[in-house]
Amino acid sequence: MDWYNAILFICMSLVVLILAWGLITMARGGEYNKSKSNLIMRYRIVFQALAILIFVSLLLFKRYFNG
């Protein structure tokens, strides 16, 4: 596995873990859900944006330096 594939796998795994955290929190309900649901949603959006930026950067890097 190349290093850029490993980075992409880590980024996608983090997004999936944060999404699962939010879904579990929402399913359980309660006070924790009320106080933390928006924060978890923000984390997910930020990590998705970072994953997309890393993905595009790696595509450009691969195109110009390895292709």
C-alpha positions in Angstrom: 0.0 0.0 0.0 1.3 3.4 -0.9 1.6 6.2 1.6 -1.1 8.2 0.0 -3.5 5.3 0.1 -2.8 5.0 3.8 -3.5 8.7 4.4 -6.8 8.4 2.5 -7.8 5.3 4.5 -7.0 7.2 7.8 -9.0 10.2 6.7 -12.0 8.1 5.6 -11.9 6.1 8.8 -11.9 9.2 11.0 -15.0 10.5 9.1 -16.8 7.2 9.5 -15.9 7.0 13.2 -17.2 10.5 13.9 -20.4 9.7 11.9 -20.9 6.5 14.0 -20.3 8.6 17.2 -23.0 11.0 16.1 -25.5 8.2 15.1 -25.0 6.4 18.4 -25.4 9.6 20.4 -28.6 10.4 18.5 -30.0 6.9 19.0 -29.4 7.0 22.7 -30.9 10.4 23.1 -30.9 12.1 26.5 -29.1 15.1 27.8 -25.7 14.2 26.2 -27.4 14.2 22.8 -29.0 17.6 23.4 -25.8 19.2 24.5 -23.3 17.5 22.0 -25.2 16.8 18.8 -24.3 20.1 17.1 -20.7 19.8 18.2 -20.4 16.3 16.7 -22.0 17.5 13.5 -19.4 20.3 13.2 -16.6 17.8 13.8 -18.0 15.6 11.0 -18.2 18.5 8.6 -14.7 19.7 9.4 -13.2 16.3 9.0 -15.1 15.6 5.8 -13.8 18.9 4.4 -10.3 18.0 5.4 -10.6 14.6 3.9 -11.7 16.1 0.6 -8.9 18.6 0.6 -6.4 15.9 1.4 -7.9 13.7 -1.4 -7.6 16.5 -4.0 -4.1 17.4 -2.8 -3.0 13.8 -3.2 -4.5 13.5 -6.6 -2.7 16.7 -7.7 0.5 15.4 -6.2 0.2 12.1 -7.8 -0.6 13.7 -11.2 2.3 16.1 -11.2 5.1 14.2 -9.4 4.3 10.5 -10.0 2.6 10.4 -13.4 
